[in-house]
């Protein structure tokens, strides 16, 4: 029983170490400024086309669905756009500026610190 507990502890420790290394590697991946810029432009074009043709995201043209297969609803689009916009800000080193802008009084409603409805 003692050996089983030791073996389990070793397996859990190794698993935790692998998970830590994987998370660290994901955080330190090099973000391509050009890729994020192109993706944001494509997302804007995707939204513009669906709005101008009155299509839902699921009914969007074949080429648009190939570029963004995970976008099926308005919420999916907003999440994808926000994610890529933040990655772009990270790529240009704008994290501190973003925090400073969100700290301004006129943007407090975006952070949830302002008064509610």
Buried (B, 14 or more C-beta within 10 A) or exposed (E): EEEEEEEEEEEEEEEEEEEEEEEEEEEEEEEEEEEBBEBBEBBEEBBEBBEEEEEEBEEBEEEBBEBBEEBBEEEEBEEBBEEBBBBBBBBEEBEEEEEEEEEEEEEEEEEEEEEEE
